[in-house]
């Protein structure tokens, strides 16, 4: 199952979501991330967190969601927005008919303060996303019909920390 995690800038929350799905998914899922107006580079706070978690950051980049609309793009089964802006935007048409869900979280990239304060905001986002991803992976999602899966995804979007 291919999952696309979407945000406006594709520099923080969506990058973390991609990493968590791929790390915890253990081959059951393949995640990607993209943005409607990508910043061009991942946020330094996101990269620091991934490095602290032992995740190689070389493959992460900020990219447009249009990379996932062409004939050579991987088929997307689920598209999850993690910010309010991206949830309210008209998504491009992805090949197939992905299930859409919204898991809105506060943007850790908006935190002004010391490096420790920024890192704490990214850590809180990591924990909130990890809880949602773990709940998803605990499902027999391969056996659920699209409506059931969409209902579960919506429920996970309302978990603690939702924005």
N, C-alpha and C positions, 0 to 999 in steps of 0.2 A: 504494500500500500504506500503510495506517495503522498506526502503531506507538504503543503506550501504554507509557511508562516509569513503573514503579511503585516507590514506596518508602513507608515508614510516614508520614513527616512532609511529603513533597513540598516540601522547602525547599532541598535541596542536590543530591544525586546525580541524582535524577530530573529536576530542573530542568535540570541540565547535560546530561543525556542527551537531553532534548527539543531543546535548543539545538543540540547537535552533529548529531543526525540531520537536523534541518531545514537547518542550514548546509551540511553535506557532501552531503546527499541530493539537492540541486539539482533538486527536483521529482519525483524517483523515489519518494520517500516523504514522508509527512506524519506528524510525531510530535507527541505530546501527553504530558503528565505528570500524575500524580495520586498521592494517598496514601490509606492506610487510615484514618489519623488525622492529617489535614493540620494543620500548625502555624499556618496562616493567612497567613503571609507568607514569601517566599523568604529564605533566610539572607543576611545582608549580604555574607559572603564569596563567595557564588555570584554575587550582583549585581555585586560589584567585578570578579570575574573576567570576567563577560560584558561589562562595560563596557570592560575592558582589551582584550578581543578585538574591540571595535567592534560588539558586538551590542546592539541596542536592548532595554532591559529592561522597557519599559512593558507588554508583553503577558504577562509572566510573573507567575503568581500561584500560591499554594498552594491546591489544591482536592482535593475528595474524589473517589475513584474511582467513586463512585455517579453522578457526572455523565456517565459513559460507559456506563450501563446502560439508559437510557431510550430510547424510540422515536425521539427527535430527536437522539440521540448519533451521532457518526460510527461507521461499522462498524470494529471493531478487528480487524486481521489478525494482529498479533503483540503479546503482552503480555510485557514484560521486567521482572522484578524486579531491583533493584540493591542491595537490602539483605536481610540474613538474616531480619529480622522479617517483612517483607512476603512473602518467599518461603514462610515457614511459615504464613502466615495463609490462611484460606479466602477466595479471591478471589470477588467477586460474579460473577454470570453476565452476561457481556457478550453483546450480540447477535452471532449467528454463532458460530463456534467458533475463536477465536484460538489460534494456536500460542503456547505458553508457554515461556519460557526464564528462566534465572537467571544474572545477571552480577553476583554479589556483590562489593562493594568496601567497604573501610573508610570510615566516615562522616567526612568532613572537618569536619562541624559539631561533632564531639565533641572537636576539638583545642582545648585550652586553651593560651593563650600570647599572644605579641605578634601584632599585625596581620600582620606579615611571616610568622610561623609558621603562622597560620591560612591566609593566602593561599598559602603553599607547599603546604599540605595540599590545598587546592582545585585548585591547579595539577596536583598528582600525580593527583588524581581525573580531571581533564579529560584528561590524557594517556592514562590507562588506558581511559577511555571512548572517546576518539578512536580508539585502536588497534582496539577491538572494532567500532565503527561502520564504520571504514574497511574492515575485513575483511569485514563484512557487505555493504557496498556494492560490494566487488570481485566478489561472487558474481553469477551470472545468476539472482538470487533469483526473478525473475518467471517463470522456466522450471522451477524446482525443485518437486517434489511436496512436500506438507507434511512427510512423514517426513524427507526429505533436508534440508529447511530447518531442521527442529527439531534434527537432528543437528549441523548447522553452528553453529546458535545455541548449543547446549550446549558445543561445542568452544570457541567464542569466550569463553564464560563461565569457562573454565579458563585463560585467558591470564594472563600475568604480572600480579601485583597483585591477583589474586582473593582474596577474604576467605572 
